[in-house]
Amino acid sequence: MFHDYLKNLERIEFTVTMACTGRCRHCSEGDHAGCRGHIDADVAADAVRKICSHFRIKSLMTFGGEPLLYPDVVYAIHNAAKEEGIPDRQLITNGFFSRSEEKISEVACRLAASGVNDLLLSVDAFHQETIPLEPVMYFAECAVREKIPVELSPAWLVNREDDNPYNNRTREILSRFSHLNIPTGQGNVIFPSGNALKYLGEYFDENTVITSPYVEDPTDVRAVSFSPNGDVELMNGNVYETDIIDLLRRYGR
């Protein structure tokens, strides 16, 4: 039996790695320099299958860091999600993991085969300060060719409508994708934490209390979230050391 705190559990999330190809000044995680390593593909896929055997999971997401630095891990997770019938299988990527067109094309092909059906591509003024646009655009072209649903997912400063130099540059970058007919989603408004607070502090009102949109309610857990080292958020345990179902069963006890 599971605690009532888990009665609405419907989502699985994997931070595949904290390693990243960008050095973004808006990143809420701070400096990724020196980050390496990733969650084990077999352990992650096994966790997906086990969770799905007990809960009706509606969505799964892989992200990072830059998850496509370790594409085999991403394929394994999404293959498991597809096999288990999870309807919404999302990947968030900045699109820059290689300069080789052959490699980029191969990754897009294998992502399609593994069942990714919602690809959120992070492009904006912040990512493109350190990430070249050309390989990202080629990846987008390959994903479209493979019929993966793609959505541009920019980060906005203050709000989407605010007229500041970063948002204006983001709008310019987004226009470069117009020939691909890729829709632009809501994206996200930058949260004042990590690098964002360090480098963009002048844009945040210090008197306004902002709650992180990524914080889970511990009494109404909607998502099981895995870190690259195997830690499971809120579960006070590590999936390398304890079976994921055992961690879920003892939650709230």
C-alpha positions as CSV (number, residue, x, y, z in Angstrom):
1,M,0.0,0.0,0.0
2,F,1.1,3.6,-0.7
3,H,0.3,6.6,1.4
4,D,-2.5,9.0,0.3
5,Y,0.2,11.6,-0.4
6,L,0.9,9.6,-3.6
7,K,-2.7,9.2,-4.8
8,N,-2.2,11.8,-7.5
9,L,1.2,10.6,-8.7
10,E,1.1,10.8,-12.5
11,R,4.5,11.9,-13.7
12,I,8.1,10.8,-13.8
13,E,11.1,13.1,-14.3
14,F,14.7,12.4,-14.9
15,T,17.5,14.9,-14.6
16,V,19.7,12.8,-16.9
17,T,22.9,14.8,-16.2
18,M,24.0,18.1,-14.8
19,A,26.7,18.4,-17.4
20,C,25.8,21.1,-19.9
21,T,27.0,22.5,-23.2
22,G,25.8,26.0,-22.2
23,R,27.0,28.5,-19.6
24,C,23.8,30.5,-19.3
25,R,23.6,33.5,-17.1
26,H,19.9,32.8,-16.4
27,C,20.4,29.2,-15.2
28,S,18.7,28.6,-11.8
29,E,21.2,25.8,-11.1
30,G,24.2,28.1,-11.2
31,D,27.5,27.2,-12.8
32,H,27.6,23.7,-14.4
33,A,31.4,23.8,-14.9
34,G,32.9,20.5,-13.7
35,C,29.6,18.7,-13.8
36,R,29.8,15.2,-15.3
37,G,28.2,11.8,-15.0
38,H,24.6,10.6,-15.7
39,I,21.9,8.4,-14.3
40,D,22.3,4.7,-15.3
41,A,20.2,3.9,-18.3
42,D,19.2,0.4,-17.1
43,V,18.3,1.6,-13.6
44,A,16.3,4.4,-14.9
45,A,14.3,2.3,-17.4
46,D,13.7,-0.3,-14.7
47,A,12.3,2.4,-12.4
48,V,9.9,3.5,-15.2
49,R,8.6,0.0,-15.6
50,K,8.1,-0.5,-11.9
51,I,6.4,2.8,-11.2
52,C,4.0,2.1,-14.1
53,S,3.1,-1.3,-12.7
54,H,1.6,0.5,-9.7
55,F,0.6,4.0,-10.9
56,R,-1.2,5.4,-13.9
57,I,1.6,7.7,-15.3
58,K,0.5,10.3,-17.8
59,S,3.8,12.0,-18.6
60,L,7.5,11.5,-18.5
61,M,10.2,14.1,-19.0
62,T,14.0,13.9,-19.5
63,F,16.1,17.0,-19.1
64,G,19.4,18.3,-17.6
65,G,22.0,19.9,-17.9
66,E,22.0,18.8,-21.5
67,P,20.5,15.3,-21.6
68,L,21.6,14.6,-25.2
69,L,25.3,14.5,-24.1
70,Y,24.2,11.0,-23.1
71,P,21.7,10.0,-25.8
72,D,21.7,6.3,-25.0
73,V,20.3,7.0,-21.6
74,V,17.6,9.2,-23.1
75,Y,16.7,6.5,-25.6
76,A,16.5,3.8,-22.9
77,I,14.2,5.9,-20.7
78,H,11.9,6.9,-23.5
79,N,11.7,3.3,-24.9
80,A,10.6,2.1,-21.5
81,A,8.0,4.9,-21.3
82,K,6.7,4.1,-24.8
83,E,6.5,0.3,-23.9
84,E,4.6,1.2,-20.7
85,G,2.1,3.3,-22.6
86,I,2.9,6.7,-21.0
87,P,1.1,9.1,-23.3
88,D,3.2,12.2,-23.1
89,R,7.0,11.6,-23.4
90,Q,8.9,14.9,-23.2
91,L,12.5,15.9,-23.8
92,I,13.9,19.3,-22.9
93,T,17.2,20.1,-24.7
94,N,19.2,23.1,-25.8
95,G,19.8,21.2,-29.0
96,F,23.6,21.5,-28.9
97,F,25.4,18.2,-28.2
98,S,27.5,17.8,-31.4
99,R,28.7,19.8,-34.4
100,S,28.6,16.7,-36.6
101,E,25.6,16.7,-38.9
102,E,25.8,12.9,-39.2
103,K,25.6,12.6,-35.4
104,I,22.8,15.1,-35.1
105,S,20.8,13.4,-37.7
106,E,21.4,10.0,-36.1
107,V,20.3,11.3,-32.7
108,A,17.1,12.8,-34.1
109,C,16.3,9.5,-35.8
110,R,16.8,7.5,-32.7
111,L,14.8,9.9,-30.5
112,A,11.9,9.4,-32.9
113,A,12.3,5.6,-32.7
114,S,12.5,5.7,-28.9
115,G,9.1,7.4,-28.7
116,V,9.8,11.0,-27.8
117,N,6.6,12.8,-28.8
118,D,7.1,16.3,-27.3
119,L,10.5,17.9,-27.9
120,L,11.0,21.3,-26.1
121,L,13.9,23.2,-27.7
122,S,15.4,25.8,-25.4
123,V,16.4,28.7,-27.6
124,D,16.6,32.3,-26.5
125,A,19.0,35.2,-25.8
126,F,20.6,33.4,-22.8
127,H,21.3,30.0,-24.4
128,Q,22.6,31.7,-27.6
129,E,25.2,33.7,-25.7
130,T,27.3,30.6,-25.5
131,I,25.6,28.0,-27.8
132,P,25.9,28.4,-31.5
133,L,22.6,28.6,-33.3
134,E,23.6,26.6,-36.5
135,P,23.8,23.1,-35.0
136,V,20.7,23.8,-33.0
137,M,18.8,24.8,-36.0
138,Y,20.0,21.7,-37.9
139,F,18.9,19.5,-35.0
140,A,15.5,21.2,-35.2
141,E,15.3,20.5,-39.0
142,C,16.2,16.8,-38.4
143,A,13.6,16.5,-35.6
144,V,10.9,18.0,-37.9
145,R,12.0,15.6,-40.7
146,E,11.6,12.7,-38.3
147,K,8.1,13.9,-37.4
148,I,8.9,14.6,-33.8
149,P,6.6,17.3,-32.5
150,V,8.9,20.2,-31.7
151,E,8.1,23.3,-29.7
152,L,10.4,26.3,-29.1
153,S,10.7,26.9,-25.4
154,P,12.4,30.2,-24.6
155,A,13.2,31.8,-21.3
156,W,11.7,35.2,-20.8
157,L,13.0,37.9,-18.4
158,V,10.4,39.6,-16.1
159,N,7.6,38.3,-18.4
160,R,7.0,37.4,-22.0
161,E,5.7,40.9,-22.9
162,D,8.5,42.9,-21.2
163,D,10.5,45.2,-23.5
164,N,14.0,44.5,-22.4
165,P,17.2,43.8,-24.4
166,Y,17.2,40.0,-23.6
167,N,13.5,39.5,-24.6
168,N,14.1,41.5,-27.8
169,R,17.1,39.3,-28.7
170,T,15.0,36.2,-27.9
171,R,12.3,37.3,-30.3
172,E,14.9,37.8,-33.0
173,I,16.3,34.3,-32.5
174,L,12.9,32.7,-32.5
175,S,12.2,34.4,-35.9
176,R,15.1,32.4,-37.4
177,F,13.1,29.3,-37.0
178,S,10.0,30.6,-38.9
179,H,10.8,28.6,-42.1
180,L,10.4,25.4,-40.1
181,N,6.9,26.3,-38.9
182,I,7.8,25.2,-35.3
183,P,5.4,26.7,-32.8
184,T,6.7,28.7,-29.9
185,G,5.3,27.6,-26.5
186,Q,4.8,29.6,-23.4
187,G,8.4,28.8,-22.3
188,N,9.2,30.0,-18.8
189,V,9.8,33.1,-16.9
190,I,13.2,33.2,-15.3
191,F,13.2,32.3,-11.6
192,P,15.6,34.4,-9.4
193,S,18.0,31.7,-8.3
194,G,21.5,30.6,-9.1
195,N,23.1,32.5,-12.0
196,A,19.9,34.4,-12.7
197,L,20.1,36.1,-9.3
198,K,23.9,36.6,-9.7
199,Y,23.9,38.1,-13.2
200,L,20.3,39.5,-13.7
201,G,19.5,40.7,-10.2
202,E,18.6,44.2,-11.4
203,Y,15.6,42.8,-13.2
204,F,14.0,41.3,-10.1
205,D,12.0,43.1,-7.4
206,E,13.7,42.2,-4.1
207,N,10.4,43.1,-2.3
208,T,8.4,40.5,-4.2
209,V,8.2,37.0,-2.8
210,I,8.4,34.5,-5.7
211,T,7.7,30.8,-5.2
212,S,9.7,28.4,-7.3
213,P,7.4,26.7,-9.9
214,Y,9.5,23.5,-9.5
215,V,8.8,22.8,-5.8
216,E,6.6,19.8,-5.2
217,D,4.0,19.7,-2.5
218,P,5.2,16.9,-0.2
219,T,1.6,16.1,0.8
220,D,0.3,15.8,-2.8
221,V,3.2,14.3,-4.8
222,R,2.4,14.5,-8.5
223,A,5.9,13.5,-9.9
224,V,8.7,11.2,-9.0
225,S,11.9,13.0,-9.8
226,F,15.3,11.4,-10.2
227,S,18.7,13.1,-10.0
228,P,21.8,12.0,-12.0
229,N,23.3,10.3,-8.9
230,G,20.1,8.2,-8.3
231,D,18.6,10.3,-5.5
232,V,14.8,10.4,-5.6
233,E,13.4,13.8,-4.6
234,L,11.3,13.8,-1.5
235,M,11.8,10.0,-1.0
236,N,14.8,10.3,1.2
237,G,16.6,7.6,-0.7
238,N,18.6,6.5,-3.7
239,V,17.4,4.2,-6.4
240,Y,20.9,2.6,-6.7
241,E,20.6,1.5,-3.1
242,T,16.8,0.9,-2.6
243,D,14.2,-0.4,-5.0
244,I,12.0,2.5,-6.2
245,I,8.8,0.7,-5.1
246,D,10.2,0.3,-1.6
247,L,11.0,4.0,-1.5
248,L,7.5,4.9,-2.6
249,R,5.9,2.5,-0.1
250,R,7.7,4.0,2.9
251,Y,7.1,7.6,1.8
252,G,4.9,9.4,4.4
253,R,5.2,6.6,7.0
